Amino acid sequence: MKYAIFTFGCRVNQADSLSIEDELRRRGNVAAAPEDADLIVVNTCSVTAAADQGARQTIRRAARVNPDVRVVVTGCYATRRPDEVAELPNVVRVIANDRKESLVTELEAAGELTTADRFNGADGPCGMTLEPGVAGRTALTLRVQTGCDEECSYCIIPTTRGRGRSRPLGELLRDVSRAVDAGYREIAITGVHLGSYGRDLHDGADLTRLVRELGGWSGDVLFRISSLEPMDCTPAIIDIAAHSPRIAPHFHLPLQHGSDAVLRAMRRPYTTRYFREVVEAIHRRLPDAAIGTDVIVGFPGETDADFEATAHILETLPIGYAHVFPYSDRPGTVAAALAAKVDGNLIRERARALREIVACKSEQFRRHQVGRPMKALTVDDGTSVVTGNYLKVRIRDSQPRNSWVMVTVEEANPLSGVATPLAH
């Protein structure tokens, strides 16, 4: 059977889709273009209204180009609005997040999958059949936990993902070992609320211990820690990253807003001063680290002064990149019931202004890297590399994919440079 997978949203969804694809391949199914597939799996996001719309458009488009295809939908949108999703064309099954790990088994039991010719190859990462380069991936995304116990007023994810649930540390370390043995040289560690890792295990495991284990890994592999809430980016984690070449100098810390009043309305458990102190601490220890963030513009009640506070913090902190999200109501959240909604045109205007600031900050960060040799991993067709501090650099002479090189950035805009191979 031929399959295709569409993934929306966060790295956690990317990791989930990777597991689904592995299970499909293990049963003898093969990847195909959507127009040729017998089965399409759509792994949805629901963090914004735009994410919901994107999933609907993808499903409708797939049904148009392939009228006989069977569509299975999972993820956060499928969990939040299963009846709505079920009415979309060619959808044969809607599988909520709490059943996502058994999605392929469920399809198999229902006779939706061909299972006669199972894959009998050697195990890859995490017992997977996927190796670096399959489906365009060079790095592996490894989910260490899912769910969230926080109560941010705008966020629907605790409803769609449930309470925080962590994978045992020993199991994760075995998965890392298999991934490295399979040839992966970069592994992104991710979770819905990554900083809460281990809290539900009650066995002494926590994120600091996990990062320390990874920081001491003997193989030539780079671990990239994905999005961390500001209160979870502890001095201990910063210290490990500053001392270990195994931990990428890359921190993504969602600010969400530059006004303390709005942060309180969002139910975020920190202040802008705390956020500033964390970012400045990282910058002192790792001056070339990439520090990224997320901000929401147009939250209910946001005043001109609130907006200016966000603009100011982005302008004055050593931020290398940022994602700007226009606020949209998520039915069922506390924020959806708040009064003083911000006009949509004003939201778009403010978002445009913040993106201009971010573009300037990003260029400043890139220019700061010009002339500095950095270790990097080749990706795509071998004509680009990704550095530890998250710069994707086009290189003059192609190198074998998934290999370590030393790159020197020559131009900041667009990013380009020269690379030389590193001995294994």
Buried (B, 14 or more C-beta within 10 A) or exposed (E): BBBBBBBBBBBBBBBBBBBBBBBBBBBBBEBBEBEEBBBBBBBBBBBBEEBBEBBBEBBEEBBEEBEEBBBBBBBBBBBBBBEEBEEBBBBBBBBBBBEBBEBBEBBBEEEBBBBEEEBEEEEBBBEBBBBBEBEEBBBBBBBBBBBBEBEBBBBBBBBBBBEBBBBEBEEBBEBBBBBBEBEBBBBBBBBBBBBBBBBBBEEEBBBBBBBBBBBEBEEEBBBBBBBBBBBBBBEBBBBBBBEBEBBBBBBBBBBBBBBBBBBEBBBBBBEBEBBBEBBEBBBEBBEBBBBBBBBBBBBBBBEEEBBBBBBBBBBEBBBBBBEBBBBBBBEEBBBBEBEEBBEEEBBEEBBEBBBEBBEEBBEEBBEBBBEEEBBBBBBBEBBBBBBBBBBEBBBEEEBEBBBBBBBBBBEBEEBBBBBEEEEE
